[in-house]
Amino acid sequence: MMDGIEEEEEGDKGRNWEGGQGRAKKQRSNSSQGWEDGKKKWEKGKAKKHSREKVEGVEKVGKRKMKEKLLEEEQEMEKDEEGEKEVGGEEEERMGKGSGNGRRIVKEEEVDGKGEEGLGEARSAGMWQEVKEDKDEGKGGIPVKMREKKNKKKPEGETKEMEKKSEEEETPGKTGKRKSKEGEEKKEEEKNNKKTKKQKEEEKEAENKWKWWEEEKKEDGVKWMQLEHRGPYFVPPYEPLPKDVQFYYDGKPLKLSLATEEIATFYAKMLDHEYTTKEIFQNNFFHDWRKEMTSEEQEIIKDLDKCDFGEIHKYFVDKNEARKALPKEEKQKLKEEADKIQEEYGYCILDGHREKIGNFKTEPPGLFRGRGEHPKMGMLKKRIMPEDVIINCSKDSKIPEPPEGHKWKEVRFDNTVTWLASWTENIQNTLKYIMLNPSSKLKGEKDWQKYEVARRLKDVVQTIRAQYRKDWKSKEIKKRQRAVALYFIDKLALRAGNEKEEGETADTVGCCSLRVEHIQLHPQLDGQEHVVEFDFLGKDSIRYYNKVSVEKPVFKNLQLFMKNKDPSDDLFDHLNTTFLNKHLQDLMDGLTAKVFRTYNASITLQEQLKALTNPEDNVAGKLLSYNRANRAVAILCNHQRSIPKTFARSMQVLQEKIDAKKKQVEEAQEEVKKAEDEFKDTKDAKAEVYVEKKKKLLKRLEEQLAKMNIQATDKEENKQIALGTSKLNYLDPRITVAWCKKFGIPIERIYNKTQREKFAWAIDMTGEDFEF
């Protein structure tokens, strides 16, 4: 209780109490007869009434504080929920930390919970001014024992003076209360204004957004008519290490040439990473590093185990920590410099509109990592120079200027492609591109077209399924293999898989490139017949493990395909993706194996949302249903992730919050029972109002607890599932937008700002009745 009142308030009210006592003493000395009369009146109930008013005032103050506390808890809950799906969201302002006039008011539970002792503390803390101003509120819920303790006899003169003092202080007290209320309202208004300002900015951006989807489409193959940009931003030149930071070989310091030193820093920065413990990484690095050394360095440095990168590693660790510890002003300067680069290189002009570029910087030099056990990990990724880069722009635009002393490899004017610049990286010899941001017209058009093709598949998918079932019995082994592979692609949403050169990439496979060792056949398993057990590494070396009961003809065909083959032999040895996709093109224009994946993901989401969404659920319940529907898609597409390192701790923190909220609910239940018992005894109208307020408080606490439990369930279910991949790449956003509009869910609860920009076309054009 004492913590709930600031020292300044104690001082002021203490002086007021002392002043009241002084005036009472003066009056007492003037009339001894008045003392006796006042004493009798006090015993008859005057003090009892006064005491009740004080306690009720404390309750009133506590109720107001409780409301503030509830608002704060509710906002904290919303912030926790938004933290799960928002990237980089602003922390909302807290409410209820203090009243508008700068005073903290005593919490209701602090008085109610402590009862007689709590009120005594409140009185000794000088609360009478705050209590008196609420004297006209309800009088229910005051324990009899508390009233009796406050019915202490007092002189009539002092009593009258006390009443007079209360009347004198009533107006200032109400003024303070009004100021407090005004202060709270002002804070709330400022918060709302801040939200409104943010919303206005988004609305303004939306108004200025280029609604390309409302324009007529260009002729087939033409992507743009005008394209102008500044070219890529190149990584700054290497900065040599300070003289006091040295590389050691065989225990002795060795001065390295600039090129050799730069590559040594690449390895030094990764010393605390698992990659540098892998033999293949170490061998590839040392091989490429020696190729860049001078002949003198090659004569000396012959064994990686004798190389000591420790001092260089420490230098970069310290440098990183120092950057994190920079004062706010310095960080702001760095941000402004980055913003300046973004403004200059991060935008282009496309058909008269300013569009954001996605990756406008070239990749920095370093050591290749790859996914899984990639055979080329540790190899040197060389610095990209202007001479490596091909520029693409329109003929009538200003051609980007290369850095001083350099020239472009080539300048093209090709409006049938969407990239702005390209180069070939040296590890895999693959092309790298600078493309527009996902929110741009070119990316949006591509997404829209992708989902429209998947929607067209819905009209012919039954025909295609009938065809591949027929082909299971074909006399041609090639057709049989194509039919079984297509069954897996359709039923399991497997990727098609492409042919790869052995030793060039990690050992990852898709449907068409499965080997005999990747599946096992079980005539019966776990109560099911004709079970196929899959176990292989898919894209990005993510393991695909699944046991599926298949149709009998599929099972028999698989037995045939595996007959007389070694584990390392291809399962579909008469099939490749080119042959498969050519067949699909004959079935439907634009159809590829990848379209099946998009179709099955989107149709699964739509069906799951219909099955799981309960219109009577609150927003949190509906969001849980959405995430469960999204999770069904992620499982279908094998979108996995490793459990986050912070998962256990975050779940522990959430559980602690749940436990604390449960305790508050239990306390609120007890308060409701006490209030109801008091109302039964008094039958007072204001006591009845008090009961209703306690019930409302209990209901809000129970709702908050339910939200927390839903959040915990959601986090646990999604700990190893990557929902974002399917949400951004395989699910038609119009399904989500229609669902949000139908059930009154703010789109911000599903898509963050970046995602809303990416799917602006879907948000603008979709109604609640959309069907995929």
N, C-alpha and C positions, 0 to 999 in steps of 0.2 A: 504493500500500500504506500509506504513512504517513498518508494521509487517512482510512484506515479505522479508525484507532485514536485515541481521545481522549487529550488531554494528561494527564488524571488517571490513566488506565490506564498510560500510559508512566511517569509518576512512581512509581506504586506498584510496578510490576514492575521498574523500574530499581533501586529501593531493595532489592527482594527479591534481585535478581541480585547487587548489591553486597554484601548480607548474606551470600549464599552464598559469594562470593569471600573475604569476611573469614573465615568459618569454615574455608574450604579452606586459607587461608594459615596459620591457627593449627595445623591438623592437619599441614600440610606441614613446619612447623618442628619438630614433635615426632618425626618419623620420616622420615629420608632414605632408609632402606632401603625403606620403604613406597612412596616415590616411584618407585624403579626398578621394583619389582614391578608397581605400578599402570600404569607406562608400557608395560610389555610386554603386560599384559592389554588395555590400551586399543587397542594396535596390532593385537591379535588379533580385535577386533570389538566391544568394549564401546561404544566411541564411535560405531561404525557403527550399532549398534542404537539408541543414544540419538538419533542424528541422524535416523534413519528415523522414530522415534516422534514427533519434533518436526514433521517435514514432514507426516506423516500427520495430526497434530493440526491443522495448518494446513488440510489438505484437509477434515477433518471440520468445522472451523469454517466454512470456505468453503461447504461443502454446505448447512449450516444457513442461512447468509445467502442462498445461491442460492434456497433454497426460499422464503424471505421475499420475495426479489425477484420470483420468479415469481408469488407470490400478489398482489403489488402490481401487476405488469403485467397479470395476468388481470383484476383489479378495474378497472384503468384502461380495459382493452378494453371491459368490460361497461358502464362509465360512458359511453364514447364511443358505444356502440350505443344506449343508452337515451337519450342526448342527442338522437338523431334523431327520436324519436317521443314523448318525454315532455315535457309543458309544465310548467316549474317544478319538476322533480324535485329532491330533496335530494342534495347531493354526498356520495358514500359516503366513509367514513373510509379512509384509506390504511393498508395493513399493511406490515410489514417495514421501517419507518424506523429501528428500533433495537430491541435486545433489551430484555427486561423490566427489567434492572438499569441501564439507561441507557447501556450501552456499545455502540458499533458494532463488529461483528465483521468481520474481514477477508473480503472476497469471494473466492470460489473462483477466479474467473477472474483475479483480481489476482495470486494465487500461481501458478496453473497457467500463466497467460499469460507471466509474467516468468521462470518457472523458477528457476534458480540465483540470479539477481539478486533476484528477488522474495522468496525465502526469506531471503536475507541482510538485506534491508530489514526483513522481519518480525522477524528476530532482534534487529537494532539498535533496533527500535522497542519492544522489551521485551515480546514476545508469549509468552514461554516459559511463563508460568503458564496462559494459555489453551490453548496447544498441549499441554502436559503432561497436562492432564486428559483428553485424547482419545487417550492413547497406546495404548489397547487396540484401537483401530479398525483397519481393513484397512491393509496395508502395501504394497499394489500401487501401480504408477504412479509410483515415485520414480526419476528419471533417475540413471544410474550416476555421471555426472559430479558431480551434486549430492551424492550420498552420499560420493564421494571427497573432495570439498571439506570436508565436515563431519567427516571421519575424521582430524582434526588431533590430534597427540599431546598428552595432558594428564597431569599428575602424578596418581598413584593417589590421593593424599590428597584432591586437589581433586575427583577423580572420585567418590570415596566421599561427599565432602561434598555434591557435586551431587546424588547419588542420595538422600542423606538429606534434602536440601532439597526435592527433588521429592516424596518421601513425605510430608514435613510439609505441603507445599502442596496435596497431592492432595485432601484432604478439603475445605479451604476452596474450592479450585477447583471441585469438584463442587457445593458449596453455591451458589457464584456461578452455575454453569451451571443449577442447579435453579431458582434465583431468576429467572434470565433466562427460563427456560422458563415458570415460573409467571407472570412478568410478561406474556409474550406471550399465554399462555392467558387471563390476566385481561383484556387488551385485546380479544382476540377475543370473550371472553364479554360484555364491555361492549357491543361492536358488535352481537353477536347479540341482546343484551337490548334494544338500541335498536331494532333491526329488529323484534324481537318486540313491543315496545311500540307501534310504528307499526302493525304488523299487527293487534295487539289492538284499537287504536283503530278501524281499518277494520272489523274483525270486529264490534266493538260497534255501530258505525254501521249495519252491514249487519243486525244483529239488531234494531235499533230502526227500521230502514227500514220504511216503510209498504208492505206487500205488497198493494197495491190489486188486482193482477192475480189474486189468489186470492179476491177478493170477487165477489159477484154484480153483474152490470152493471145500471146504472140504465135506466129506460125511455128509449126513443129521444128524443133532443133534450135531455134533462136532463143538465147537466154537473156540477152540485153542488147540495147542499141547504143548506150553510152556507158563507159567505165573509165574512171580516172582515179588514180591513187598515188601515194608517195613511194611505193615499193616497200620491201621489208626493212625492219630495223635490225641492224647487225649487232651482235654481241660486242661489247667494248674490248679493246686489245688486252692482252694479259699484263697484269701488274706484277713485277718481280717481287720476291720475298724480301723482307728487311734483312740487312747484313747479319743481324744477330740470330736469325733463324736458319739453322743449317741442316743439311742432309748428311747422314753418316753411312759410310760403307766399311764394313769389317771393323767397326769401332772408331774409325777416323773420319773427321769432317772432310767432305768432298764438294768443291764448288762445281755446280752443274751449269751447262749452257742453258740459255733461256728456254729453248724448245723442250729440252730434257727436263728442266725444272718444272715447267708447266704441267707436263704429263705426270711427273712425280706428285704434284699437288692433287691430281685427280684421285690417285690411289690413297694418298694420305687422308683425304677428306672422308674416305669410306672405311677407315680402319676399324671403326666400331660397328660396322655392318656385317651381317652374316655372309654376304657375297665374298668378302676378302678371305674367308676361311675355306672357300671351295677351291679345290685343286685346279679345275678347269678355268676358273676365273683368274687365278694367279698365273697359270701358264700362258693364257691368251694375252694378259696384260704385259707380262715380261717380254713376250715375243714381239709385240707391237712397240713396246717402249724402246727396246734395243734397236729397232729399225730407225728410230728418230734420233738416236744418240750420235754424237761425233765419234770418229774412229778412236780417239783417245779414251773416251768414256766407255766405248765397247770393250777396249782392252782391259779396263779396270773392273767394270760392273758385269760380272758373269753369273752371280748367284743371288736370287731374290731373298733368300734367307739371311744373307749378310747385309741387306739394306735396312736402314733404320729411318723410318718416316715419322717417328714419335714427336720430334720437336715441331715438325711442320703441322702434324695433326693438332697438337696443342695450340699452335698459333691460330688455326682456323676456328677451333672451339672457343678460344678466348675472344676472337674477333666477333663471332656470332653472339656470344653472351653480351659483349659490349654494345652491339647493335640493339639487342633487346632492351638494354638498360638506358638507352638514349633518352634524354629529357623529351617531354612532349613537343617542345618547339622544334627540336632537331628532327623528330619523326615526321612532324608536319612538313618540314622543308623537303624531306625525302619523298613524301607523298606528293607534294606539289611538283617536284621534278618528274616523278613517274606519270602524273596527270598530264604534264606538258608533252611528254613523249607520246602518251596515249592520244592526245588531241591531234598531234601532228601526223602520226603514222597509223592510228587505230580507226580511221574513218576513210570512206571512199565516196565518190559520187556515182550512183547507179541510176541511169535514166532520169537524171535531174533531181534525185533524192539522196540525202545524206544517209548512208548505211554504215553500221558498225562492222569492223573486221574482227574475225575471231582470233586467230593466232598471228599477229603481225610481226612477231619476232622470230628470227632464225633460231634453230636449236643450238644451244651452247656446246662447245666441245666437251668431251668427257669419256667415261668408260661405259660401254654398252652393258645393260643388265639383262634385258629379255625377261620372258615369263617362264616360270618353272625351271627345269634343267636345260636351259638353252645352250646349245653347243658353242655359240659365239660370245657368251658372256665374258666380259673383261676386255674385249677388243676395243681399240681406240676409235671413238667417233671424232672425226676431224672437224676443224673449224670450217664453217660455210663462208665462202668468199663471194663477192659480187660476180666474179667470173664463172661461178657455178650456177648462177640464177637466171631463169628465163622469166621475163616480164610479159604479162598479158594485159592489154588495155585497148581502148578504142582509138582509131586513127586520128580522130579530131581532138583527142585529149592531149594534155601536156604530159609527155613521156617522163616518167620518174628519172631524176638525176642519180647516177651511182655515186658512192662515196668518192671523195677526191683521190685521183690517182688510179682509179679502177674503172672497169667497164662491165656491162652486162654480157652474159653468155649469148643472149638472144632477146629480141623484142618481138612479140607476136600480137596480132589483132584478130583473135579468134572468139567470136561471140557465140559459139556453140558449146563452150565450156564455162564453168562457173568459178574457176580458180584465178587468182590475181598474180601469183608468182609460184614457181616450182623449181626444185633441184633434186638431184639424185644423191641419196645418202650412201656412204661408203661401206656400211656393214652388210646390208641385205641387197644393196643395189636397187632399192625401191624408190619410187618417186614420192617426194614430200611436197605438200601444197600449202599455200596461204589461201584460206577460204574466208567467206563472210561469216558473220556471227549467226548462231542458230535462229535469232529473231529476225533475220533479214528475209527479203522477198525470195531470193533464190533457194534458201534452205526451206522456207515455209512452203513454197510451191512443190518442192521435192517431197516433203512430208505429206502434204495433201494428196498428191498423186499416188504416193505409196499406199495410203489408206483407202483410196478409191479403188485401186486395183484389188486390194484385199476384200473390199465390199463386193466387187464383181464376182470374186471367187465363190461367194456365198450362193450365187445363182446356179453355178455349175458343179459345185463340189460333190453333190450326190451322184452326178453322172460320172465324174472322175473316179469316185470310189467304186462304183459298179464296174468300171473298166478295169481297174487294177485287180479287183477280185476275180474277174474273168481271166485276166492274164496269169493268175497263179497256176492255172492248169494248161498254159500255153506249151506247145511242143518245143518252142525256142527257149533255151536256157537264159539267153540275154533278156528276153521279155519277162521271164519269171523273176530274174534278179531285179530288174527295174521295178516290177510290181511290188515285190517284198520291200525294197528300199523305200518306195513311195508310201507304202503302208506305215513304215516306221516314221517317216518325215511327217506324215499326216497325224498319226495317233500320238506320237511321243514328242513332236515339235523338235526333232533332231535337226541339226544343221547338215547341209548336203555334204560338205567336206570336199576339199580340192586336192589335186595331186601336188606333191611337193618334192623337191629334190632332197634325197637322203643326206643327212648331215648338215643341211643348211638351216633347218629350223628345229624347234623342240618337237618331240614325238607326240604331236596332237593329231586327232583324227575326227572325221565326221561320219555320217552314215555311209556314204559311198566308199570311204577309205577304211572301213572297219576291217580288222584282221580276225582270223579264227580265234586267236587267244583272247579277244575282247568280249566274247560271249560264251555262256554255258547253257546247255539245254537240260531242262528238268521235266520229264513227263508228268511228275507230280511234285508239288512243293507247297508246304504251308496250307494244305487243303485246297490248292488250286491245280488245274491241269494245264499242260502245255506252257510251262513257265520259261521265259528267256531271261537270263541274268546278264545284265550289261555291266561292264567295268572298264572304262577307258578314260584317257585325258582328252577333254574337249578344248575349245577355244581358250586361250590364255592359261593353258595347263590346269583348268578347273576339272576336277574329277567328276565323271558322270557315273553314278552307280544306281541301278534300278532293277527291280524284279517285276516283270510284266507277264501277265497271262495273255497269250495271243491266240488267234484263231487256229484251228487244227491244220488247215492247208499251209499256213505260214510256218508253223512248227515243222511240218514234214519237208517243206522246201528248204528250210535252214539245215536240216539233217542232210539233205542232198547236197547243198552247197559246201558243207564241211567235210564231206566224205573224201577220204584219201588225201587230206591236206595237212600240212604242218601248221603249228600254232602261228608262225610268222607269215603265213600265206594270206592273201586277200580273201575276205569272205565273198565279196561281189567281184570276182575276177573278170567278169565280162561287162562291167559297168563303170562308167565315169560320169561326172557331173555334166559334161557337155552333151552326152547322149541323153541323159535324163531331162535336162532343160529343153532340149530340142523337142522332145516328146511333149513336154508341158506346154510349149508354145503352140503346138498343133492343137492342143485341147482348149486353150484360151489365150488370146492375145495379151502379151505382157506377163504371163504367168511363169514364175520360176519357183524353185524349191523354197526360196526364202519367203515368198509370199504366203506359203502355208503357215509358216511360223507366225507371221503378223496376223493372219486370219484367225488361227486358233487362239492366240493370245487375246485378241480383242473380243472374240465371241465368248471366250471363257469369262472375261471380266464382266461382260454384259449379263450373262446368265447367272453368274455368282452374285452380282449386285441385286438382281431381281429376287434371288432366293434368300439372301441374307439380310437385306434391309428391312427393318421394322419401322413403319411410319410413326409409330408411337414412341420410339426411342428419342432421347435427347441428342444434341449435336455430337457429344462424345461417343454415344452408343452407335450412331450412324457412321462416324469416322472409323470406329473399330470394325464395323462391317465392311467399309471400303477397303481398309488395310488387309482384311482377311481375304477379300476377293482379289486384291492385288497380289497377295501372297500365293494364292492358288495358281496365278499366272506365272509368278516367279519360280515356283516349284516345277511347273510344266516345262518352262524354258531353262531349268537348271541354273538360275541366277543365284549363285551362292556367294558368300563372303566369309572370311574368317571372323571369329568372335572378336569384337573390339577389345583392346587392352583395358579400356576404362569401363567395360560393361559391368563387371562385378561391383566396382565401387559405386557406379551410378545407380545400380539396383539396390545397393545397401542404403544409399542416401534416400532413395524413393521409399524404401520399406520403413525407414525411420520416420519419414513424413507421414506415412500411412498409420504407423503405430501412434504417433502423436495425435493424428486426426481422430483415431478411434477413441483415444482417451477423452478428447474434447466432446465427442458424441456421447460417451458414457456420462460425462459430467452434465451435459445439456439434458440428457434424459432424467437425471436426478433432479435437476432444476425444474423441469416440467412437472415432475411428481410432487415436489414441494409446493410449487405454485398451485397445482390442482388441489392439494390438501388444504392449503390456506384458503382457497376460494370456497371449498366446501364448508369451512368453518365460518367464514365472514359473509358469504353471499354478496360481496361488494362488487359493484359494476366495474370499478377500476381494477379490482383484483382479477376479474374475468378478462379484461383487456390485457393485463399482465401475462395471464396464462397463454393467450393467443400469441403474444410476442415471443414467449419462450418456445412455443411450438414451431413458429416460423423459423426461429433461430436453429432449432433442432433439425428441421427439414433442410435448411441450407447446408448445415454441417454434414448431414447424411448424403446430400447430393455431391458435395466436394469429396467426400470419402469414396463415393461410387466412381467419380471421375479418376481419382488416383488409382483405384483398383483396376479400372479399364486400362489406364496408362501402363501399369505394371504388367498386365496380361499382354498388351501389345508389344512392349519391349522384349519380353521373354520369348514370345512367338517369333519375333523378327530378328533375333540375335544372329542367326546364320543365313538369313535370306536378304538378298539385295533387291529391295523394291524399286529403287530408282531406275535401274536399267530397263526394265519392262515398261515402266511408266513413261519414260522419255523416248523409247525407241520402238516399242511393239504395240502399245495400246493407243487406239484411236482416241485422241483427246476429246472428241465430240461426245463420246460415251460418258466420260467424267463430267463434262460441262453440263450435259443434259441431266445427269443424276443430281448434281449440285442444285440446278435450278428447280428441279422437281421437288426436292426435299428441303429446300431453303438452307442449304449449306453454303457458307461463304467460300468462293473459289480459292480464296487465300489460304484456307485450311488444307487444301490439297496441293496447290501449286505455289511455289515461292515467286518472287518478283521476276527472276530470270526465266523461270518456266512459263509464267504468264505472258512474258514478252515472246517467247518461242511459239506459244500456242495462241497468240492474239487472234489469228484468223479463225480458229475454232470457237473461241470465246465469243467473238462478235457474231458469227453466223448461226450458232446452234441454239435451238429451242429445246424445251424440256421433253418434247415428244420425239426427239431424234432416236432412230433405231439403226444400229450398225448393220 
